Amino acid sequence: MKIVMVGQGAFGQKHLNGLENIDGIEVVSLAGGRPESVEAVARKYGIPHWTSDLDEALEQPGVDAAILASPTQMHADQAVEVMRAGKHVEIEIPIADSLADARRIDAAQKEHGVVAMAGHTRRFNPSHQWVHNRIKAGELTLQHLLVQTFFFRRRNINLEGKPRSWTDHLLWHHACHTVDLFQYQTGETASQVQCVEGPHHPELGIAMDMSIGMTVPSGAVCTLALSFNNDGPQGTFFRYICDNGTYIARYDDLFDGKENAIDLTGVAVSMNGIELQDREFIAAIREGREPNSSVAQVLPAMETLDRLEQCL
């Protein structure tokens, strides 16, 4: 299967690392922004073609699919362009920064009939899979999901500390992970939502602190705190308070409420959530089925984000 990677930044490289572990995959083109950076990453990973033109990348012989790890504001237009070319597409989270664009992507998928998947990694991290499997088996009932998403941000830089051409967003990017995960783990759409934000940064123009609360009809509650002002460990940390135990998920690792590590052996074929996400995308294409985390499946999360934005 021949893949085009779109975006040469930190997350694009996480995908490239994951794809190296999947049999039968060839990344035939890298499409990105700054030409010198695109070329450097293409050479690093042995990708034979690189360009700043997505059309050119999609026209490479035998291309089957594209993975979009480009700036969020480009996702909708690029996703529609990929699908119009008859290619399957995986779109990194968030698929868009507005409900209108998310619906446009969903409509394009229905029109062209290709696989369109959202990169909602939390569905695939072994830690969250372990909890999900037990909820599905009736062994756990989620009562309260408490989440902290903390960064220290004063400039537009990526995970590698390099400048970004776009501005990050607590609601449409970082909260998207938790909103989708909460609805995925409960199997319900939030019935009540609330959202408040702190002051906007004078240069970045974004809220630097945010608090979100949600409930679903069954009664489970989600409390999400987000900050770009936290001087400490960066990332998102999840505490599942259930009727039969408490569990703390940190990316691909899981602990009980007393910080004892939980053995995740056998949960999945890899301990890398990004790789598992890409494996699902490729398997769905090969098997001609809808993937877990399809655009259609994550649309309720985008609708909930829109409702949260209206609270502001």
TIVO-440653 format. One line per field, with one value per residue (C-alpha): residue number from 0; residue in one letter; x, y, z. Coordinates in pm, 1 decimal. Each point is the difference from the previous one (the first is absolute). Example, Ala and Ser with C-alpha at 12.3 -4.5 7.8 and 13.67 -1.06 7.14 Angstrom:
# residues 2
resi <- [0;1]
resn <- [A;S]
u <- [1230.0;137.0]
v <- [-450.0;344.0]
w <- [780.0;-66.0]
# end
This chain:
# residues 312
resi <- [0;1;2;3;4;5;6;7;8;9;10;11;12;13;14;15;16;17;18;19;20;21;22;23;24;25;26;27;28;29;30;31;32;33;34;35;36;37;38;39;40;41;42;43;44;45;46;47;48;49;50;51;52;53;54;55;56;57;58;59;60;61;62;63;64;65;66;67;68;69;70;71;72;73;74;75;76;77;78;79;80;81;82;83;84;85;86;87;88;89;90;91;92;93;94;95;96;97;98;99;100;101;102;103;104;105;106;107;108;109;110;111;112;113;114;115;116;117;118;119;120;121;122;123;124;125;126;127;128;129;130;131;132;133;134;135;136;137;138;139;140;141;142;143;144;145;146;147;148;149;150;151;152;153;154;155;156;157;158;159;160;161;162;163;164;165;166;167;168;169;170;171;172;173;174;175;176;177;178;179;180;181;182;183;184;185;186;187;188;189;190;191;192;193;194;195;196;197;198;199;200;201;202;203;204;205;206;207;208;209;210;211;212;213;214;215;216;217;218;219;220;221;222;223;224;225;226;227;228;229;230;231;232;233;234;235;236;237;238;239;240;241;242;243;244;245;246;247;248;249;250;251;252;253;254;255;256;257;258;259;260;261;262;263;264;265;266;267;268;269;270;271;272;273;274;275;276;277;278;279;280;281;282;283;284;285;286;287;288;289;290;291;292;293;294;295;296;297;298;299;300;301;302;303;304;305;306;307;308;309;310;311]
resn <- [M;K;I;V;M;V;G;Q;G;A;F;G;Q;K;H;L;N;G;L;E;N;I;D;G;I;E;V;V;S;L;A;G;G;R;P;E;S;V;E;A;V;A;R;K;Y;G;I;P;H;W;T;S;D;L;D;E;A;L;E;Q;P;G;V;D;A;A;I;L;A;S;P;T;Q;M;H;A;D;Q;A;V;E;V;M;R;A;G;K;H;V;E;I;E;I;P;I;A;D;S;L;A;D;A;R;R;I;D;A;A;Q;K;E;H;G;V;V;A;M;A;G;H;T;R;R;F;N;P;S;H;Q;W;V;H;N;R;I;K;A;G;E;L;T;L;Q;H;L;L;V;Q;T;F;F;F;R;R;R;N;I;N;L;E;G;K;P;R;S;W;T;D;H;L;L;W;H;H;A;C;H;T;V;D;L;F;Q;Y;Q;T;G;E;T;A;S;Q;V;Q;C;V;E;G;P;H;H;P;E;L;G;I;A;M;D;M;S;I;G;M;T;V;P;S;G;A;V;C;T;L;A;L;S;F;N;N;D;G;P;Q;G;T;F;F;R;Y;I;C;D;N;G;T;Y;I;A;R;Y;D;D;L;F;D;G;K;E;N;A;I;D;L;T;G;V;A;V;S;M;N;G;I;E;L;Q;D;R;E;F;I;A;A;I;R;E;G;R;E;P;N;S;S;V;A;Q;V;L;P;A;M;E;T;L;D;R;L;E;Q;C;L]
u <- [0.0;139.1;-47.1;47.2;97.2;-118.6;188.7;366.7;-28.4;24.6;-327.6;64.1;323.2;-183.7;-212.4;305.1;157.6;-316.6;-37.8;350.6;-135.5;-290.7;58.4;-85.3;7.2;203.3;2.5;52.8;-29.0;27.8;-199.8;61.2;69.2;353.4;188.6;331.3;-171.3;-205.6;312.1;191.7;-276.2;-46.7;371.4;-5.4;-271.6;109.8;-312.4;71.6;-220.9;-67.0;-193.5;-195.1;-284.7;-258.4;-132.7;346.7;34.5;-336.7;94.3;294.8;-50.5;-218.6;-85.8;-273.6;-36.8;121.5;56.2;-50.9;223.1;-10.9;-119.0;-358.0;-128.9;99.8;-163.5;-344.5;114.3;275.4;-223.9;-259.5;275.9;135.2;-343.2;-84.6;313.9;-146.9;248.3;-65.1;85.9;97.7;-26.8;187.4;-193.9;-185.2;-145.2;-104.8;-33.4;-367.7;-309.9;-74.8;334.6;-38.9;-337.5;155.0;255.1;-272.1;-206.1;302.2;55.8;-360.8;25.3;321.8;-33.9;363.4;131.6;17.0;139.0;75.2;324.1;-161.7;297.7;-154.0;-231.5;310.9;240.3;28.3;-79.8;-336.9;-67.6;43.0;-264.7;-227.9;13.6;-107.0;-281.0;-127.0;24.0;-208.8;286.3;21.0;-244.6;148.2;-117.4;236.7;274.9;240.3;248.4;285.7;146.9;300.1;263.1;221.6;-41.0;110.5;94.2;-132.7;235.3;-48.8;108.4;352.7;16.8;-15.6;-221.1;-356.4;-185.0;-330.3;-133.5;-93.6;-341.3;-109.0;-359.5;13.6;327.7;80.8;-352.8;-95.6;199.1;-196.4;-342.5;24.2;151.0;-272.4;-274.8;181.9;49.6;-359.0;-155.2;-211.2;-6.7;31.8;-342.5;125.5;314.0;158.2;316.5;180.0;331.9;261.5;165.4;129.8;373.1;73.3;217.3;-127.7;-363.3;-118.0;-138.9;279.1;-223.0;-329.2;-235.2;-249.2;-271.5;-218.5;-254.3;-163.3;-356.2;116.7;144.4;375.5;185.0;310.7;208.8;272.2;254.7;221.3;285.9;280.5;134.9;109.2;371.2;46.3;-45.7;-168.9;-273.0;-340.7;-69.2;-325.5;-149.8;-283.5;-206.4;-215.8;-234.8;263.6;333.4;187.4;245.0;247.5;96.0;310.3;23.6;78.8;50.3;-261.8;4.7;-255.3;-113.2;297.4;250.6;67.2;81.3;-247.6;134.5;-134.3;161.0;-231.1;-228.5;130.7;278.5;194.0;39.5;1.4;-339.1;96.3;112.7;-321.8;-202.9;178.4;-42.2;-377.5;-4.6;192.4;-202.5;-327.4;121.8;114.1;-321.0;-234.7;-166.9;-62.9;286.5;-26.3;23.1;-147.2;-95.9;-366.0;68.8;179.7;-251.1;-196.2;318.8;24.8;-365.2;69.9;301.8;-226.7;-244.6;286.4;119.1;-348.4;37.4;282.8]
v <- [0.0;337.8;288.9;376.2;166.4;360.2;204.5;-29.0;120.4;-187.9;-188.9;-87.6;-160.5;-193.7;-150.0;-75.9;-180.9;-204.7;-86.0;-147.5;-282.4;-89.1;-257.2;77.7;378.9;238.8;375.9;124.3;374.7;262.8;318.9;287.3;364.7;141.9;-171.5;-35.5;-164.7;-232.3;-112.2;-62.0;-220.7;-186.0;-80.6;-103.6;-259.0;-101.3;137.2;24.2;299.7;323.7;311.2;298.2;-80.6;-252.9;-55.8;-97.8;-246.0;-162.3;-40.7;-226.8;-344.7;-242.0;222.5;-160.4;232.2;309.8;76.5;366.0;131.9;354.0;316.1;-35.1;287.4;-192.7;-331.3;46.2;126.1;-259.0;-287.2;88.0;30.1;-344.8;-161.3;170.9;-162.1;-336.9;-59.7;-110.0;252.6;3.2;345.1;82.4;135.5;228.8;-71.6;366.7;302.6;56.5;-217.5;125.2;-126.0;-331.6;-49.3;90.0;-278.3;-245.9;93.5;-52.1;-347.0;-95.2;135.8;-178.6;-317.5;-16.0;-70.2;324.4;-35.9;246.4;-29.4;-24.4;-173.0;-42.8;-267.1;-200.6;53.3;-340.1;169.9;125.9;-322.1;-196.1;215.0;-11.4;-380.0;-28.8;248.8;-193.1;-326.8;145.3;-17.4;378.0;288.3;344.9;246.7;294.0;69.5;268.1;132.2;250.0;138.2;212.3;182.8;304.3;205.7;349.6;-46.7;-197.4;-298.8;-372.1;-302.4;38.7;364.4;120.5;289.9;-77.2;174.8;-33.7;67.1;-281.7;3.3;-144.4;-70.2;-116.4;-189.6;-111.5;-31.0;-200.5;-297.5;-11.7;84.1;-288.5;-238.9;70.4;-63.1;-307.1;-156.2;62.3;-74.7;314.0;359.9;271.0;121.1;297.3;205.9;308.3;188.5;306.4;150.2;232.2;302.9;-16.7;35.3;348.4;-134.8;-353.9;111.6;-322.2;-87.8;-122.1;-178.2;-183.8;-210.7;-244.0;-208.9;-263.3;-264.0;-278.4;-132.7;-299.3;241.2;-25.6;330.1;139.0;282.3;139.6;266.1;146.2;248.8;146.3;159.4;-311.8;-7.7;-374.8;-330.1;49.4;-216.4;-142.8;-226.5;-190.1;-129.2;-249.9;-22.8;-310.0;-206.2;-270.5;178.7;314.8;9.3;262.9;8.0;178.9;-49.9;-370.4;-77.8;-81.8;0.7;-71.8;266.8;-76.3;43.6;-371.4;-73.0;-219.7;-258.7;79.5;-300.3;-144.0;302.8;76.1;-96.6;315.2;232.4;304.1;167.8;183.2;-322.9;-175.1;285.4;-35.9;-377.1;46.6;240.5;-241.5;-302.2;180.2;76.0;-357.5;-148.3;250.5;101.6;302.1;58.1;63.8;380.8;58.8;358.7;-100.2;-145.0;310.5;249.1;-4.9;118.3;290.4;81.9;0.3;228.9;237.8;1.2;66.7;289.5;150.2;8.1;248.8]
w <- [0.0;-103.6;241.1;-24.0;327.8;22.0;258.9;91.2;359.8;327.6;-40.5;-361.6;113.1;272.3;-276.3;-211.6;296.0;49.5;-369.3;-2.2;219.9;-230.2;-273.9;-360.5;34.5;-213.7;58.8;-354.7;53.5;272.7;-51.7;237.0;56.3;8.2;-287.8;184.3;298.0;-224.2;-183.6;322.9;145.3;-330.2;-9.4;366.3;-66.9;-349.6;-167.6;-375.2;-84.1;186.6;-90.0;130.5;-240.2;121.5;-353.7;-115.3;286.9;-70.9;-366.1;81.7;-157.9;194.5;298.9;210.1;297.9;182.7;365.6;91.2;277.0;-134.4;181.3;125.3;-213.1;-314.3;93.6;-152.0;-340.2;-22.6;109.7;-262.3;-262.3;87.0;-15.6;-328.9;-138.5;100.9;283.0;357.1;270.7;365.7;158.3;316.1;294.3;-25.1;-343.2;-8.8;226.3;-75.1;-18.1;-351.2;-129.8;181.8;-167.6;-336.8;45.3;99.1;-306.4;-227.7;146.6;-67.4;-353.4;-94.6;207.0;110.9;349.8;198.6;350.5;278.5;194.7;342.3;158.0;345.1;-141.2;-88.6;290.8;176.9;332.7;-121.9;-190.6;325.1;170.1;-305.0;-18.0;363.4;-39.1;-303.1;195.1;283.0;249.9;48.8;-4.5;-45.2;262.0;-44.4;-252.5;126.7;-252.6;12.9;-323.7;90.3;-205.0;36.6;-315.1;-83.1;-367.2;-295.6;16.5;-56.1;204.5;-137.4;107.1;-361.4;-116.3;-109.1;-280.8;189.1;349.1;236.4;170.2;335.2;-106.5;-360.9;33.1;351.3;138.4;-308.5;133.5;324.5;-142.7;-245.7;255.3;258.0;-254.5;-136.6;343.0;110.4;-339.0;41.6;-118.4;263.7;108.1;204.0;-64.3;150.0;-83.7;137.5;-104.4;142.3;-162.2;-356.1;-62.1;-141.0;-283.6;-62.6;19.3;165.6;342.6;225.3;253.4;-35.8;210.3;-153.2;162.5;-166.2;96.0;-202.3;47.5;206.8;257.3;-61.7;42.7;-169.0;145.5;-226.7;97.7;-272.8;28.9;-206.0;321.4;187.4;87.2;39.0;-179.2;-335.4;-145.7;86.4;296.5;54.1;325.2;-46.6;317.5;-42.4;213.3;22.7;17.1;-93.9;-289.2;-117.9;-368.3;-119.7;-374.8;-54.1;371.9;263.0;381.0;268.6;244.6;226.9;-286.3;-49.6;-364.9;-185.3;-243.3;-346.1;-168.9;-259.3;-28.1;-349.3;-240.6;91.8;296.0;-231.7;-34.1;-321.5;-163.1;110.1;-144.8;-334.4;9.5;31.4;-296.5;-219.8;112.7;-77.8;-352.6;-59.2;143.0;-162.7;327.7;217.1;244.9;369.7;29.2;-345.5;-81.5;40.8;346.6;128.4;-137.1;332.5;174.3;-243.0;67.6;374.2;-49.8;-191.2;291.9;241.5;-215.3;16.4;381.4;-48.4]
# end
